[in-house]
Amino acid sequence: MKLEYVPAVCPYCGCGCGMHLVVVDGRIVGVEPWKEHPVNEGKNCPKGRNAFQFLYAEGRLEKPLIRENGAFKEVSWQEALGTVAETLAAADPGSVGIINSGKLTNEELYLLQKLARCALKTNNMDNCSRFCHSTTVPALVSTVGSGVMTTAQTNIEKADCILVAGLNLKETYPLIARRVIRARQRGAKVIVVDPRRTVTVESLADIHLQLEPGTDVALFNAMLKTILEEGLQDEAFIESRTSGIEELRTFLGAQAIEELTERAGVPLDAIQEAARTYAQAKTGCILYNAGVAQHASGIG
């Protein structure tokens, strides 16, 4: 029997946890956490621990299928690839489109766009990231200069206040939730903005703002209005790092905070408590996900 431990990165979410695939005689039989990995520190969530099982799932395809007379039949790779190539070559470029996965590497995406543009003569390409990040990337680029996470995961546990918006952290990113738990153990306050009472709310939230679905902008405008009217903002930071503050003041000045809170469906005192808690913290951190980003006002 030949036993190997092959280092890998968990494919399930963007956390980037390290793991070792346990390989016996060429077959993956399990997963062990990567003990020295800086992201997960020797831990894996249930998704990571079972990340290999789809390889041997009963319904997984092992050979290409071609539909013939309304039913699929197994064919060789040579026949399947030949059929695909012939079909694409005969198609009008305007009728051809390619949808690629967010799990592809940069190198694979580069080859795919070359196939589309050079071989198939089409610019019709799409990616799940266009929907997932069509709001977040331009928002981050316009504010912080890059469409990526703006802090290291290890810094989360150093924050004095953490705002979690549109994100059930303990279910979707359990290893990042550990950082929030450590921050709370240090005395940090956690504010969760979510219309649902999730496990994250129940176990982590000091303040839960249970807003009406789709009213995130009204809620955050009410928080901003509270911070500016009570003088809780960092004027030195605003002066040196931002632009448009006067336009923001003018806009918020025309908004009635009672109308904003009514629209959001959250009591005024709860919104004000959350705004003061976040603004008065020495160091703050905001964690958000698709619950905030994937609607028309995602850039907000």
N, C-alpha and C positions, 0 to 999 in steps of 0.2 A: 504494500500500500504506500502510495506517495502522497504526503500531506504538504500543502503549501498555504501560506497566508499572503494574499495579493492585496496591496494597498489600493484603495479606490475612494471616490467621493460619492456620497449618497445622491441618487438621481431624483429624489422626490420633491424637494422644495429648494428655495434659494438660500437656505441657511448654510449649506456647504460643509456638512459634517463629514469627518473622515471615518473610514471603516476599513476593515480587512475582510476580504472574501475568503472563507475557509474552503479550500479546494482539495478534494480527495480523488485521486486518479482522474483528474481532468474534469470533475463534476463539482459545481458549487453546492455545498451542503449546509452552509450557514454563514452568518455574519458576526464578526467580533468588533467592538468599538476600537477605534484607533486611540490608544492610551495617551499618546503624546500630542495629539492633534489640538491646536489652539482654539478651534471653534467649539467642539463638543466635549473636550477634556475627558475622553474616555467614556462618554455616554452616547447612546443612540436611542431615539424614540421608537415606538412600535413600528412606524413606517420604515425606518431605517433597518431595524432588526429583521424585517421580513422582505427587504428590498429585492432579494434574489428570487423569490418564489414564482414570479410571473414567468421566469425563464422556462419552468417546467410545468406550467399550467396545462391542464388537460385540453383546453380549447385553443391553445396557441398554435398558429399555423407553422408548419415546418416545410411546406412546399408552396409555390405560387398556385393560385387558382384563376382560371379563366371561365367566364360565364358562357355556356353553350346550350342553346335551346332552353333557356330559362333556368338552368341549374349550373352550379360550379363543378368544375372537374380539375383534378390535379394535373399540372404539366411541369415540364423541366424548366429550370431557370433560363436556359437558352431560348426556349419557345416563348416564355413569358416576356422576356426582355425584347425579343424580336418583335412580338406583337405590339408592345408599347412603343418601340421606336418607329415602326411602320405607321401606327396610328397618329403619332405626333408629327411625323414628317409629312403626312398627307393633309394635316389640318391647316386651316387658315390661321396665321399668327394671331389675328385678333380674337379668335375663339379659344385660344389656349391660355390657361392660367395655372400657376403653381402656388400651392399653399404649403408652407414649410413649418416645421415644429420649432418651438422655443427651446427645445433640448438639443438642437444641432449645434455643433461647434462653429467657430468663426470660419474655419477652413472649409467645412462642409457647406456653409451658407455661401461662401465665395464661389465654390464650384457650381452650386445650384444656380446662382444668378448668372454665371457665365453660360451655363446650359440654356437658360431662358433667353438671354439677350443675344448671344452669339449663334447658338445652334437653332433655337426655335424662333428667333427674331420677334420676341414679345417682351413687353415690360409689365405684363400682368402677373405680378407676384404679390403675395400677401403672407402675413405671419401672425400668429396669435398675439405676439407682442404689440402689434398695432392697436388691438383692442385693449389689451391689458395696460399698456403704457402710453397710449396716445394722448393722455392727459398728464400723466406724471412726468414724463421726460421733458416736454416743453416747459412745464411749470418749474421743474428743478433747474433746467438750463437757464431760464430767465432770472432765477433768484440766486442760485448758488454756483452757477457756471458749469454744472455737469449733471447728467441724468442718472446718477448712481447714488447709492447709500452714502450719506455725508458724514458718517461716523463709524468707528469700529464697533463691532458687537461688544467688545469688552468694556467700552465706555458707557454702555447702557446702565450697567450696575453701579456706576459712579454718579448718576444723576440724582438730584434731590426731588424732582417731580417728573413723572412720566405720563404723557398724554397718549392714550391708545385709542385710535379712531378707526371705526369700520374694520375691525380686526379681532377675530376670536383667537388670540395669541396662543393660548394653552393647547388648542386643538391643532392649529395649522403650523405653528412654529414652536414646538415644546422646548427645544433647546435654547431658543431666545427667551422664552418665558422664564427659564431658570435665571437669566440675568436680571429680569424684573423682580423675581422673588428675592434675590440677593440685595437688590437696591432697597426693597421694602424692609428687609432685615436691618439695614443701615438707618432706617427711619424715613425713607423716601415716600412721598405720596403718589398714588396712582389714580388717574382720572380715566375712566373708560366711557367713550361715546359710542353707543350701540343701541338700536331699537330693541334688541333682544336681551334677555337675562341669560347670558352664556356662562359656561364654566369659568371663563376669564373674569367676568363680572363677579360671580359668586366668590371666587377664591382670591382675586387680586385687587379689586376696585375699592378705593377709599371713597371715591365719588363716582356715581354712575349717572350719566346724563342720558336718559332713555328717550331720545328724540323720536319724532315721527319720521318714517322713512323718507329720504329725499330732501330733508330740511337742514342738511349740514351747514349750508352757507348762512342761513338765518341764525343758527346757533353760534357759529364762529364770529359772525358780525356782532352778536350780542356780547360775546366775551371780549372782543376787541373794543367795543364801545365802553364797556365797564373799565377796562384797563386804561384807556386813554382819558376818560372822564375823571378817574380817580388818581391819575398821575403815576401809575405803577410801571410805566414803560421805561426802558433804558435809553435816555436821551442821547448819551454819548455814542452808543451803538447805532442808533437811528441816524445820527448826524454823519457818522463816518462810513457806514456800511449800506445805507439804503437810500431810496429815492421815492418820491411820490407821497410822502407822509401828509402833506397839507391836503392833497386831493382825497386821501383816505379820511382825514378828519372831516372834510367838507361832506363827503358821502355819508359817513356815519352820523354826522350831525343832523342830517335830514331824516334819519331813521328813528322811529319811536321804539325804544327797547321793549315796551310792553307788546307791541305788534310782533316783534321778532320772536319773543319768547312764546307768544301765543301760537305763532306759526310752527315753531319747533315742538310745541307741546311739552316744554320743560319749565318748571317753576323758576321764576326770576331769581329767587334766593339761591337755588342750586347752581344756576349759571354763574352768578356773581361769586359764589364760593369757589367754583372751579377756576374762574378767571383770576381771582386773587391768589389762590394757591399756586397756580402756575407762574404768574407774573412775579411773585415774591420769592420764588425758589432761587437759590444761588445758581444752580445749574439745572436746565430742563432738557427733556428729550421727547420728541414726538415720533410715535410709531403708527403707521397707517398702512392700509392695504386696499384691496379692490372695493370694499364697502364704501370708501370715500371717493375713489378715483373713477369708478365705472358708471358715471352718469353725466348728463350734459354739462353740469357745472363742476366737473371734476378738477378743472384748473382753478376756478374760483378766485 
